[in-house]
Amino acid sequence: MAGSPGGIAESRQGPLFKCSASASSFRSMHSLRPSVIALLLCLTHGVSAEVPLAVAKLDEAAKKVTVEVGGSLFTELVYGGHMKPVLFPVIGPGGNMMVRQWPMREAAPGEEKDHPHHRGLWFGHGNVNGTDFWLETPKAGKVVVQGVPEITSGPGTVTLQTKESWQKPDGAEVMTSATTVTCGAEGGDRFIDYTITLSAGAEDVIFGDTKEGTMAIRVNPLLNFKGAVAQGTAVTSEGKTGAAAWGTHAKWVDYTAPMEGGVTGVACFDHPANLRHPTTWHARDYGLVAANPFGLHDFQKKPEGTGDYTMKKGASLTLRYRWLFHTGDTASAKIEDRWQAWALAK
């Protein structure tokens, strides 16, 4: 990471032969050379082999990292000033805003001012050892980034790494986490790979059985299927559509709608190694999309506490997700094929 004037650190990575199914990720496939495998996957899934320039700029004064892809803004990691780190805005194909703007900015036309804790793209949970890390109230906990993000470059990608302290309202630490966010492009599409390792200290940590969580985004209201400007639909890997997706198990969920330049969507992928894969989804008609492996009582009417998960003292839990911001509907974007390629590569 090279320094630049004004206290802003910058990392750049130029165009290279690469798609998300990178050659190095497939070295276990000994029958073909990795570069050949990557090329075949790029061609199979309609993805350009050349990836745009990826740039990350750290602004310590503003407590944010700005990520650009192909010379235009993709997202910002805002790691201070809120009760948790947030990725906002998120700009998808065609320059479309993929997340609700309020409450990070003034509401855009058609946006509803509900759920003020729904900020861009984030990770949180409503019951961690009895503390709420989902809502934003005086009684809620805070996820506090320690130090400044570390920025590294890969082939056509930028990676941001942070360490967090999960604190009660009185400042007492409940657990820690280490988060890795990798941003890049697949042709005209863009992705965010989000990996978080949650770690217990001297005491067990219990993730409570609640629907309020966990790996989440609040989408642009055009992608909703309820509301003043809603034009969207949702589909899961198991064929559930619309409101029927809520609370069900699936490998992925995809929200799509007509937007500037044509149908555009956001898909969230759950990794096969994740806890209770395929996860359950807190996927709402008003635009909340969240992978939540804990909320089994709310989602599936199982006895209270069924979804509790205990992380023993000194232990850790790693969860991996991909957010894919894509052109086309679920079928034309080949979401299932791309989940398969991503799941195999990681």
VMD Tcl script that draws the C-alpha trace (Angstrom):
set ca {
  {0.00 0.00 0.00}
  {1.64 3.20 -1.12}
  {1.23 6.55 0.61}
  {-0.21 9.59 -1.13}
  {-0.72 13.26 -0.25}
  {-3.28 14.34 2.32}
  {-2.95 11.32 4.59}
  {-4.74 9.08 2.10}
  {-3.24 5.67 1.40}
  {-3.87 4.13 -2.00}
  {-3.61 0.67 -3.52}
  {-3.93 0.06 -7.28}
  {-4.17 -3.07 -9.37}
  {-4.15 -2.94 -13.16}
  {-6.08 -5.03 -15.70}
  {-5.06 -8.69 -15.78}
  {-6.39 -11.96 -17.18}
  {-8.80 -13.01 -14.45}
  {-12.41 -13.77 -13.65}
  {-13.85 -14.58 -10.22}
  {-13.12 -18.25 -10.83}
  {-9.42 -17.46 -10.62}
  {-6.76 -19.83 -11.87}
  {-5.08 -20.14 -8.49}
  {-8.37 -21.20 -6.90}
  {-8.55 -24.31 -9.02}
  {-5.10 -25.84 -8.50}
  {-6.80 -28.88 -6.97}
  {-8.22 -29.68 -10.42}
  {-5.09 -31.47 -11.64}
  {-6.43 -32.59 -15.00}
  {-6.12 -29.10 -16.50}
  {-3.69 -26.25 -16.13}
  {-5.19 -23.57 -13.82}
  {-5.03 -20.87 -16.50}
  {-7.03 -23.09 -18.87}
  {-9.68 -23.76 -16.19}
  {-10.07 -20.05 -15.47}
  {-10.43 -19.25 -19.17}
  {-13.03 -21.99 -19.68}
  {-15.09 -20.74 -16.76}
  {-14.90 -17.16 -18.02}
  {-16.12 -18.24 -21.45}
  {-18.78 -20.60 -20.07}
  {-20.32 -17.96 -17.84}
  {-20.10 -15.08 -20.29}
  {-17.49 -13.24 -18.21}
  {-14.78 -11.13 -19.76}
  {-11.26 -12.38 -19.12}
  {-9.98 -8.83 -18.55}
  {-10.76 -7.23 -15.22}
  {-10.94 -3.44 -14.82}
  {-8.50 -1.46 -12.72}
  {-9.26 -1.79 -8.99}
  {-8.33 1.07 -6.66}
  {-8.68 1.49 -2.89}
  {-8.06 4.75 -1.03}
  {-7.86 4.99 2.76}
  {-8.97 8.25 4.35}
  {-8.18 7.98 8.05}
  {-9.70 11.36 8.92}
  {-13.08 10.36 7.47}
  {-12.68 6.74 8.67}
  {-13.51 5.23 5.32}
  {-11.95 3.32 2.45}
  {-13.18 4.14 -1.06}
  {-13.09 1.36 -3.66}
  {-13.23 2.12 -7.38}
  {-13.53 -0.43 -10.19}
  {-12.82 0.58 -13.77}
  {-12.42 4.21 -12.77}
  {-15.84 4.54 -11.11}
  {-17.01 4.26 -7.52}
  {-18.01 0.78 -6.39}
  {-18.32 1.08 -2.62}
  {-16.94 2.62 0.55}
  {-16.13 0.84 3.78}
  {-17.28 3.29 6.46}
  {-15.54 2.05 9.61}
  {-16.33 4.86 12.03}
  {-19.19 7.11 13.07}
  {-21.81 4.35 13.27}
  {-22.58 1.45 15.58}
  {-20.99 -1.01 13.14}
  {-18.84 -0.94 10.00}
  {-20.94 -0.43 6.86}
  {-20.37 -0.76 3.12}
  {-22.13 2.22 1.55}
  {-22.86 3.14 -1.16}
  {-22.77 0.09 -3.42}
  {-22.85 0.89 -7.14}
  {-23.69 -1.96 -9.50}
  {-23.78 -2.50 -13.26}
  {-24.82 0.50 -15.32}
  {-24.04 2.84 -12.44}
  {-27.15 1.71 -10.56}
  {-27.36 2.32 -6.83}
  {-27.90 -1.16 -5.36}
  {-28.72 -0.19 -1.76}
  {-31.23 2.05 -0.07}
  {-29.69 5.48 0.54}
  {-31.48 6.39 3.77}
  {-30.35 6.72 6.56}
  {-26.79 7.17 5.28}
  {-28.06 10.01 3.04}
  {-31.31 11.81 2.44}
  {-33.96 9.42 1.21}
  {-34.19 8.98 -2.55}
  {-37.63 9.09 -4.23}
  {-39.67 6.08 -3.22}
  {-37.51 5.15 -0.23}
  {-39.25 4.44 3.06}
  {-37.71 5.65 6.31}
  {-38.14 2.44 8.26}
  {-35.61 0.30 10.14}
  {-32.89 2.95 10.61}
  {-30.39 0.20 11.50}
  {-30.55 -1.04 7.88}
  {-27.44 0.72 6.54}
  {-26.08 -0.38 3.17}
  {-24.40 -3.77 3.56}
  {-23.32 -5.01 7.00}
  {-22.92 -7.92 9.43}
  {-24.65 -8.08 12.81}
  {-26.87 -10.21 15.00}
  {-29.70 -9.44 17.38}
  {-28.63 -11.65 20.29}
  {-24.99 -12.33 21.16}
  {-24.72 -13.34 24.80}
  {-27.90 -11.34 25.36}
  {-26.63 -8.14 23.70}
  {-28.34 -6.81 20.58}
  {-25.89 -6.11 17.76}
  {-28.65 -5.60 15.17}
  {-30.67 -2.60 16.32}
  {-29.18 0.84 16.97}
  {-30.50 1.91 20.36}
  {-28.89 3.05 23.62}
  {-29.20 -0.53 24.89}
  {-27.61 -2.08 21.80}
  {-24.00 -3.16 21.40}
  {-21.39 -1.70 19.07}
  {-18.99 -3.36 16.63}
  {-15.88 -1.22 16.90}
  {-13.11 -1.44 14.28}
  {-9.67 -1.55 15.90}
  {-7.05 0.57 14.16}
  {-7.27 1.16 10.43}
  {-8.11 -1.27 7.60}
  {-5.26 -3.04 5.86}
  {-5.43 -2.79 2.07}
  {-3.90 -5.33 -0.30}
  {-4.17 -5.92 -4.04}
  {-4.74 -9.16 -5.92}
  {-5.23 -9.93 -9.61}
  {-7.93 -7.40 -10.47}
  {-9.19 -7.18 -6.88}
  {-8.78 -5.08 -3.76}
  {-8.98 -6.61 -0.28}
  {-9.76 -4.76 2.94}
  {-8.99 -6.41 6.27}
  {-10.21 -5.20 9.65}
  {-10.35 -6.39 13.24}
  {-13.37 -5.64 15.40}
  {-14.33 -5.61 19.07}
  {-17.98 -6.44 19.82}
  {-18.85 -4.36 22.87}
  {-21.77 -4.03 25.24}
  {-23.17 -0.52 25.85}
  {-20.82 -0.20 28.85}
  {-17.79 -1.03 26.67}
  {-17.25 -4.58 27.94}
  {-16.09 -6.90 25.19}
  {-18.33 -9.82 24.20}
  {-16.14 -11.24 21.42}
  {-13.81 -10.20 18.61}
  {-13.87 -10.65 14.85}
  {-11.60 -10.41 11.84}
  {-13.22 -9.39 8.54}
  {-11.92 -9.68 5.00}
  {-13.76 -7.84 2.21}
  {-12.59 -8.46 -1.35}
  {-14.02 -6.32 -4.15}
  {-13.72 -7.01 -7.86}
  {-15.47 -7.47 -11.18}
  {-16.66 -10.23 -13.48}
  {-16.99 -8.54 -16.84}
  {-19.59 -5.82 -16.29}
  {-20.73 -7.35 -13.01}
  {-19.23 -6.57 -9.61}
  {-18.80 -8.64 -6.47}
  {-18.01 -8.34 -2.78}
  {-16.61 -11.42 -1.05}
  {-17.27 -11.07 2.69}
  {-15.50 -13.39 5.13}
  {-15.76 -12.94 8.88}
  {-14.13 -14.98 11.63}
  {-15.85 -14.56 14.98}
  {-13.79 -15.47 18.06}
  {-14.69 -16.10 21.70}
  {-12.40 -14.99 24.48}
  {-12.38 -16.33 28.03}
  {-16.10 -17.15 27.98}
  {-18.48 -19.03 25.74}
  {-20.40 -16.92 23.21}
  {-24.01 -17.82 22.39}
  {-25.64 -16.60 19.19}
  {-29.32 -16.50 20.05}
  {-32.20 -17.90 18.02}
  {-33.65 -14.75 16.45}
  {-34.59 -13.63 12.96}
  {-32.78 -10.33 13.56}
  {-29.57 -10.95 11.61}
  {-27.09 -11.53 10.14}
  {-25.15 -11.00 6.83}
  {-27.37 -8.31 5.39}
  {-28.12 -5.70 2.76}
  {-31.00 -3.23 2.38}
  {-31.54 -2.99 -1.35}
  {-32.60 -0.18 -3.65}
  {-36.43 -0.02 -3.37}
  {-36.75 -0.75 -7.10}
  {-35.68 -4.29 -6.18}
  {-38.43 -4.61 -3.58}
  {-41.64 -6.42 -4.38}
  {-43.64 -4.23 -2.00}
  {-43.70 -0.44 -1.91}
  {-44.28 2.72 -3.91}
  {-41.61 2.10 -6.56}
  {-41.17 -1.66 -6.19}
  {-40.60 -3.58 -9.42}
  {-38.59 -6.51 -8.15}
  {-38.84 -10.19 -7.52}
  {-36.79 -12.73 -5.61}
  {-35.89 -16.33 -6.30}
  {-33.85 -18.85 -4.32}
  {-31.70 -21.80 -5.35}
  {-34.57 -24.06 -4.26}
  {-37.13 -22.33 -6.48}
  {-38.93 -20.28 -3.84}
  {-40.08 -16.92 -5.21}
  {-41.21 -13.60 -3.76}
  {-42.41 -13.61 -0.18}
  {-42.21 -17.43 -0.09}
  {-38.40 -17.13 0.09}
  {-38.54 -15.82 3.66}
  {-37.30 -18.22 6.33}
  {-36.46 -21.03 3.91}
  {-33.18 -22.87 3.35}
  {-31.26 -22.04 0.17}
  {-27.72 -21.84 -1.20}
  {-28.42 -18.42 -2.65}
  {-31.10 -15.80 -3.10}
  {-31.34 -13.33 -6.00}
  {-33.32 -10.07 -6.18}
  {-33.82 -8.56 -9.65}
  {-35.73 -5.65 -11.21}
  {-35.75 -3.42 -14.29}
  {-33.21 -0.65 -13.66}
  {-31.22 1.81 -15.74}
  {-29.77 -0.16 -18.66}
  {-31.96 -3.22 -18.22}
  {-32.75 -5.89 -15.64}
  {-30.21 -5.80 -12.82}
  {-29.90 -7.85 -9.66}
  {-28.10 -8.64 -6.43}
  {-27.49 -12.22 -5.38}
  {-26.10 -13.42 -2.06}
  {-24.21 -16.73 -2.00}
  {-23.90 -18.88 1.14}
  {-20.70 -20.95 1.25}
  {-21.00 -24.75 1.64}
  {-18.61 -24.65 4.62}
  {-20.81 -22.20 6.52}
  {-22.68 -23.15 9.66}
  {-25.98 -24.89 8.81}
  {-25.56 -24.56 5.07}
  {-27.78 -24.07 3.16}
  {-28.66 -21.14 5.38}
  {-32.06 -19.72 6.20}
  {-32.95 -16.31 4.77}
  {-34.40 -13.21 6.39}
  {-35.42 -12.05 2.91}
  {-38.20 -9.48 3.00}
  {-40.54 -8.00 0.40}
  {-39.54 -4.48 1.53}
  {-35.87 -4.98 0.64}
  {-33.99 -6.54 3.54}
  {-31.92 -9.49 2.32}
  {-30.06 -11.36 5.07}
  {-28.45 -14.76 5.45}
  {-29.20 -15.91 8.99}
  {-28.35 -19.46 10.16}
  {-29.61 -18.85 13.70}
  {-33.29 -17.81 13.51}
  {-34.90 -21.25 13.30}
  {-37.68 -20.51 15.79}
  {-38.91 -17.46 13.86}
  {-38.30 -18.86 10.41}
  {-39.52 -22.42 10.78}
  {-41.65 -22.36 13.94}
  {-39.32 -24.70 15.77}
  {-39.08 -24.59 19.59}
  {-37.46 -21.46 20.99}
  {-33.71 -21.84 21.23}
  {-33.45 -24.43 18.46}
  {-31.27 -22.07 16.45}
  {-28.93 -21.15 19.32}
  {-25.27 -21.73 18.57}
  {-22.57 -21.85 21.25}
  {-19.03 -20.87 20.37}
  {-16.89 -22.28 23.15}
  {-14.32 -20.08 24.89}
  {-11.23 -19.74 22.77}
  {-13.03 -21.09 19.69}
  {-13.93 -19.34 16.45}
  {-16.53 -19.48 13.68}
  {-15.84 -18.44 10.08}
  {-18.64 -17.46 7.70}
  {-18.17 -16.72 3.98}
  {-20.52 -14.97 1.57}
  {-20.44 -13.47 -1.91}
  {-22.59 -10.51 -2.97}
  {-22.90 -10.46 -6.76}
  {-24.28 -7.34 -8.44}
  {-25.19 -8.49 -11.92}
  {-26.93 -7.70 -15.19}
  {-29.84 -9.81 -16.37}
  {-32.40 -11.93 -14.59}
  {-31.51 -14.97 -12.50}
  {-31.50 -17.37 -15.46}
  {-29.58 -15.22 -17.93}
  {-27.03 -14.28 -15.24}
  {-26.44 -18.01 -14.63}
  {-26.62 -17.54 -10.87}
  {-26.60 -21.27 -10.05}
  {-23.55 -21.89 -12.25}
  {-21.74 -18.95 -10.72}
  {-22.55 -20.13 -7.20}
  {-21.10 -23.53 -8.12}
  {-17.91 -21.96 -9.48}
  {-17.49 -19.72 -6.43}
  {-18.23 -22.52 -3.97}
  {-15.67 -24.79 -5.64}
  {-13.02 -22.08 -5.75}
  {-13.12 -21.05 -2.10}
}
mol new
graphics top color blue
foreach p $ca { graphics top sphere $p radius 0.5 }
foreach p [lrange $ca 0 end-1] q [lrange $ca 1 end] { graphics top cylinder $p $q radius 0.2 }
display resetview
